[in-house]
Amino acid sequence: MPTTSTTDVVLREMGLRDGLQSIATFMPTAAKCAWISAEAAAGVREIEVTSFVPPKLLPQFADAEAVVAHALTVPGLTVAALIPNLRGAERGLALGVHKLNYVLSVSETHNMSNVRRSTQESVDDFRRIVAAVRAAPNRPRLCAGLATSFGCTFEGAIDEDRVRRIAVELAEAGADELALADTVGYGDPAAVRRLFAAVKRDVGDLPVGAHFHDTRGVGVANVMAALEVGVRAFDASLAGLGGCPFAPGATGNIVMEDTAFLCETLGYDTGVDIAALAKIRAILAENLPGTQLLGNVAKSGLPKHFVPARLRARREAAE
């Protein structure tokens, strides 16, 4: 069972789902399981391990049940999975995942292209999912993600008031937490500070996490902006795997290793062993030949003076 985090910032691995979904090469099930075990050993406490979509749509996740079964044996790990609809939620409930991540797009055009229905239809489906989850004997947490919160390849700028209204609607429908996603990398630090601060005011004590992509090179800057307004949970991907299929040429998610380094240097304990994390890239290199692995910390190494935030705090307390 997952343990309650005592870290200052929770970093959630998205590579096994958001990263792999855009890669045609099937990553062997054994390699996925090794990746999960290694990241948990490196201190990552939450991993989105798969997506419950039909295998004919995304063959990469044809082994979803086997991957989940392994992940559930990893001590202390919160096992999450993406669900596109109620049927996906039912699969997750049957398998016993700890967390279900439901995503809809604030952009009508993006939502229609992604899941072939209107945003309101997705909100209505979320209500049905909430009812199913609440009736489950071992209730998982339910996160509602708002994709394209900062912009859309099809529509351009997204009305921030629309984002806020949908966030409130999902919160009132029964979400345990929310996540604002910069799906195609349109966000900037000023917009991040403004929108996260507003949504956090709107939904009160409900946790609000962040999902950033590094499309235009400001992903880590956006993390810093979100930290400034109280966000303490971030999605990231080992080696920056991932990318939205509706943002041609875009880079992927923010790099897990670089994000952990940023947080630690700012004094936020992530619980992650960054050096150990970087070594896990070897699993990706071996099993995903030709896939670009991003990240500056892995290439340059940690600076000689680097001390993790938790150890630095202990030293300061002892002085």
Secondary structure, DSSP 4 states (H G I P E B T S, - for coil): -BPPP-SSSEEEE-IIIIIGGG--SPPPHHHHHHHHHHHHHTT--EEEEEE-S-TTT-GGGTTHHHHHHHHTTSTB-EEEEEESSHHHHHHHHHHT-SEEEEEEESSHHHHHHHHSS-HHHHHHHHHHHHHHHHHSSSPPEEEEEEETSS-BTTTBS--HHHHHHHHHHHHHHT-SEEEEEETTS---HHHHHHHHHHHHHHHTTS-EEEEEB-TTS-HHHHHHHHHHTT--EEEEBGGG----TTSTT---BPBHHHHHHHHHHTT------HHHHHHTHHHHHHHSTT-----HHHHH---TT---HHHHHHHHHH-
